[in-house]
C-alpha cells in the first residue's frame, strides 16, 4: 500500500554563491564567532523531575542489564560451539520474522508518571510542574506522519521534554483517526528510549469541551515562501483538541539552506534551541516577531514554555535535507527504529503470512523477500515525462533480476536463499496481478473480517502491508517512496536483512543498495 505524498519539486541544487554567514548562530554544524550560553539547567521547585529520576536510574540499571547480557552472550557463544545453544538452531543463520525475537534489555518505565493523573478536562491541569513537554501536528500521508512523530520524539530526547503524540489521520478522510498505540508499541518505545512518550488523549479528556489558549512556533512559514501561514493540521486536529492556537514565526535561520526557495527543511537542533530560555529569548529579541493570532479568541500568545509546540516537523533534519534516506540519520537511529509494531498488528501479519504460505498455525514462517511496488500516484512521474504506463514502470524481468540479486546477497551475508517472494502494491489492474502470480510470487488478500472491523478497510491494508514488508529478510522497494524506505530500514535493523531500490529507467533511477551512505 503506497503512502500519499505531496508532489515534490526536483531535488534542489544548493546555490554555490550562498553565504553561510547568516546561518543560525546556535547551529552545531556551521562555524560562527558567536558562542551561545549553555542552555540553563532546569531546577524543579521541590523534587526531581520524572526525566531526572529516569536518568539517575538508567545508569545503574543499564550497567547491570549490560552485565547480564554479556554473561548470556558468552554462555550462548560457548554453547553454540558445543552444540547446545540457548536458541533454536534456525536462529543462528536467520532471525525469525516475528520482531518479538528482539527484546529490550532496558528497565521498563512508567510512562504515565510523567502526568499528574487521569485525563483532565484542561490539558494544563494534567501537566507536572517539574516536567516540560513538547507537541506537534500531522499534515501528510501516513508514512510521512510516522517520520514526523519520530522527529517530534527526537526533539523530546535532545531537549529533555516529554513528547506528546496524537492520532493518525487518513489523508483522504476515508477512515477515522487511529490512535498511535494501536499501531506502535508505545510502552516498549518509551522503555527503549528511557523517555516517556505520551498520547494526547492521556493528557486531556477526549470528551472535553474546554477551550484552551496556547502559543506555538510557526516553522512552516520560516522555511518556504509559497504559503504565508502556519502549516494546517489535517483532520481538524487542533479543533478537536479544543485548542485556540496563536503562532509565532520561527527565525529564518532555522532553514538548512537560507534563502533557497526550492528547499524547505529546518535544522532540528536549531528548533531545539527555541525550547530553551536562551534560544527562545534570542529569537524573540530585536524586531517585533510575526504572530498569527488565534482564530477564536484572537489572542497573540508567545510560544509556550511548559508545552512547547511546533506546527509541522516533517521537514526537519540534523545535517542535510531528506536525511532519513541516509545511513547516519540520527532520528532513525535514535528513535524510529525503536518504533516497533503493536503486538496485535504483528500477530495479524504473521497469521496472514502463514495462510499465504499454506502453513499451520504453529509452523515457523520461512525467510522471504518482500517487494513494494508503488504505482498509484507515482504514475504522475510517467505523465510528466510523457511516457506510457507500459513503458514507464519497471518490467517483470527487471523485478526478477533484482530479486535474484537480493537472494545472492542474502546467501553471502546470512547463508540463506529465500524462495518465498511476497508482492505488495497499490496497483488496481487485475491482469498485472495475474502476471505477478505467474512468477510464482505470493500476493495478499485483505479478508480478515475481525481486523477490518477493528481498523477499517483503509487502515488495515496500510498497516498490514507495512508490517509484512518489515518481517522479511529482503526488501525490493520503489525509488523515492518513503513507504519503501521505512520498510527497508526495518528489514535491515530488525531482521539483519537487505534493502534495494528497483532500477526505474524512465525516471533515471538506477537500482541501488539502500539506505544511502
PECORGI-V32661 format. One record per backbone hydrogen bond with DSSP energy under -0.5 kcal/mol. NH is the residue of the N-H (numbers start at 1). CO is the residue of the C=O. Records with the same first field share a line. If there is no record, write none. Layout:
NH->CO + CO
This chain:
5->3
14->12
16->14
18->15
22->19
23->20
24->253
27->24
30->27
36->34
43->41
44->42
53->49
54->50
55->51
56->52
57->53
58->54
59->55
60->56
61->57
62->58
63->59
64->60
65->61
66->62
67->63
68->64
69->65
70->66
71->67
72->68
73->69
74->70
75->71
76->72
77->73
78->74
79->75
80->76
81->77
82->78
83->80
84->79
91->88
92->89
93->89
94->90
96->94
101->98
102->99
103->101
111->109
113->110
114->111
115->112
116->126
120->203
125->122
126->123
127->124
128->114
131->128
133->306
134->162
135->308
136->164
137->310 + 311
141->4
145->141
146->142
147->143
148->144
149->145
150->146
151->147
152->148
153->149
154->150
155->151
156->152
157->153
158->154
159->155
160->156 + 157
161->156
162->132
163->161 + 196
164->134
165->163 + 198
168->178
170->175
173->170
178->168
182->179
183->179 + 180
184->180
185->340
186->184
189->185
190->186
191->187
192->188
193->189
194->190
195->190
198->163 + 196
200->165
202->199
203->199 + 200
204->200
205->120
208->205
211->209
212->242
214->244
216->246
217->309
218->248
219->217
222->219
223->219 + 220
224->220
228->226
229->227
234->138
236->233
237->234
240->236
241->237
242->239
243->238
244->212
245->243
246->214
247->292
248->216
249->247 + 290
250->218
254->251
255->252
256->265
258->256
260->257
261->259
263->260
266->315
267->254
268->266 + 317
270->267
271->267
272->268
273->269
274->270 + 271
275->272
276->273
280->276
281->277
282->278
283->279
284->280
285->281
291->289
292->247
293->291
294->299
304->215
308->133 + 305
310->135
311->217
313->137
316->314
317->266
323->320
325->322
326->323
327->516
329->326
333->329
334->330
335->331
336->331
337->332
338->335
339->336
340->338
342->183
345->342
346->342
347->343
348->344
349->345
350->346
351->347
352->348
353->349
354->350
355->351
356->352
357->353
358->355
359->354
363->360
366->364
369->420
370->474
371->422
372->476
373->371 + 424
374->372
375->373
378->375
379->375 + 376
380->377
381->378
382->378
383->379
384->380
385->381
386->383
387->382
392->388
393->389
399->395
400->396
401->397
402->398
403->399
404->400
405->401
406->402
407->403
408->404
409->405
410->406
411->407
412->408
413->409
414->410
415->410 + 411
416->410
420->367
422->369
423->442
424->371
426->373
433->429
434->430
435->431
436->432
437->433
438->434
439->435 + 436
440->437
441->436
442->421
444->423
447->445
449->447
452->448
453->449
454->450
455->451
456->451 + 452
460->456
461->457
462->458
463->459
464->460
465->461
466->462
467->463
468->464
469->465
470->466
471->467 + 468
472->469
473->368
474->368
475->498
476->370
477->475 + 500
481->478
482->480
485->481
486->482
487->483
488->484
489->485
490->486
491->487
492->488
493->489
494->490
495->490 + 491
496->492
497->491
498->473
500->475
501->512
502->477
504->509
505->503
506->392
507->504
508->505
509->504
510->508
512->501
514->499
516->325
